[in-house]
């Protein structure tokens, strides 16, 4: 008989699998509780169906915010190009006129004919709609909903501030033209 005992490979595999399962179960229970862990095992999500539906609506709002953020990025790029293409000492009305031209050129398709004024109004309207949708999601059902709503609300506020900045520039240029 050999001097050292060696456990069979299956015993090692079963022991490591049990240790890994215990570790995962411990973390799942500590994060979601027993009920959430059971939901996670059987449904694939730690939340009941009602809460999952609220999270999916927040996911949809987040996608809308990314679209609006890209629109604002293009708007800012068009503004910077208009400033660069303007002659030194040009009035803000001239810069806004160039800005409007850049915006119209980026939306050349007839069905998407978009002026600067329409684009600013559209972005502002969409952000208001997103804010209303976030407010409509009840956060009392789960603590994670409340934190997710707060993050989205803060993102909406940042995007609205960016949009308001460019809306004020546009309004100021309109006043100068009159």
N, C-alpha and C positions, 0 to 999 in steps of 0.2 A: 504494500500500500504506500502511495506517495506521502511524503512528509507534509505537504501543504494541500489544503482542500481548496478546490476551484469550483465556484458555483457554475452551473450550466448557463449557457448563453440566454436561454429563455427566461431564467430567473432574473437575470440582469435586465433584460428588456421589459419584463413585467414590472419590476421595481422602478425603473426609470419612467415608464409610462404612468404608473400610479403617482409618483412624485410630481410629474408634470401636470397631471390632471388635478391633483390636490392644490398645486400652486395656482393654476388657472381658476379653479373653483373658488379659492380663497379671495383672489382679487376681484372676481366677478361679484361675489357676495358682498364684499366690502364696498364696492362701487355702486351696485344696483340693489342690494338686498336680496333676500331669498325669492321674493316674488318676481323681481326683475331678472334674476338669474334663470328662473323657470321660464319666463317669457323668452329670454334670450336663447335657451336651449330648444324650446319647442317652436317658436315663431321666427327666430333669427334676429329679433330685436328685443332689447330689454324693456320696451315700453308697451303698454296696452294699445289696442287698435286706435282708440280715440286720440291718444297722445301721439301715436305715429302719424296720424292724419294731420295733426297740427304741425309736427316737424316737417312733413312733406310740403305743407303750404309755406312754411318758412324757407324751405329749400327753393321753392319756386320764386319767392320774393328775392332771395339772394341771387338767383340767376338773373332776374330783372335788374337788380342793382348793378351787376357786372356789365350788363348791356348799356345801362345809362352811364356808367363810369367810362366805358369805351367811347360813347358818344361825346362825353365831356372832354375826353382826351383828344379826340379829333377836332373838337371845337377849339380847344386851347392851341393845338398845333396850327390850325388855320389862322388864329389870331396872331400867333408869333410870326407866321409867314407874312401876314399882312403888314405887321410892324416892320419886318425886315425889308419888304418890297417897297415900302413907302419912302419917300424922299425925307431926308433929315429936316426936322422942323414942320412936318406935315401935321395938319390938325387932326384931332381925334375923329372928326367926321370923315376925313379921307381914309384914315386907317379902318374905320368901320365899314366904309364902302368897299375897300379892298377885302376886308374880312368876309363880307357878304358874298363877294365874287368867289372867294376860295370855297366857301360853304356850298354855294350853288354848283361849282365845278365838281365837288366831291359827291354830289347827289345828281348826276347827269340824267339818270333814267327819268322819263316823263312822269311815271306814276309816283316817283319819289321826289319830284321837284320841291326843293326845300329851301326857303329863304332863311336868313339868319334869325329873323324874328319868329318864324314858325318853329324853327329848331329849338330856340331857347324856350318858347312856350311849351313845346312838346316835352322837353326834358323836365321842366318844372312841374308840369301836370303829372308825368309818370312818377316822379319822385313823391309828389303828394299822394298819389294813388298807393304807392308802396308803403308810405307811412300809415295810411289809413288801414291797409291790410295787416300791417304788423300790429297796430293797435287793436284790430278785430280778433286777433288770436288770444284766447283766454290763457293766461299764464298760471292760474291757480291749480291746474291739473298736475303740474310737475315742476320741480325746481329748475330742471335743465331748460325748460321752455322760457322761464323768466330770464335766465342769463343769456340765452340765444337771442331773445327779443331785444335785450339791452344792447348787445353787440350790433344787431342789425339797425336799431334806432340810431346808435352813434354813427354808423356808416352813412345812414340817410342824412343825418345832420351835416356831416362833412361834405357830402355830394351837393346838398342844397346850398351850402355856403359857397362852394365853387360856382354853382350855377348862378347864384345871386350876384356874385362878383361880375360875371360877364353880362348879366342882365342890366346891372347898373352902368357898365361901360356903354352898352348899346343905348340905353335911355339917355345918357349924358350926350352921346353923339347926336342923337335925334334932336335934343334941345338946342345943340349948337347949330344944327342945320336950319332950324326955324328962325 
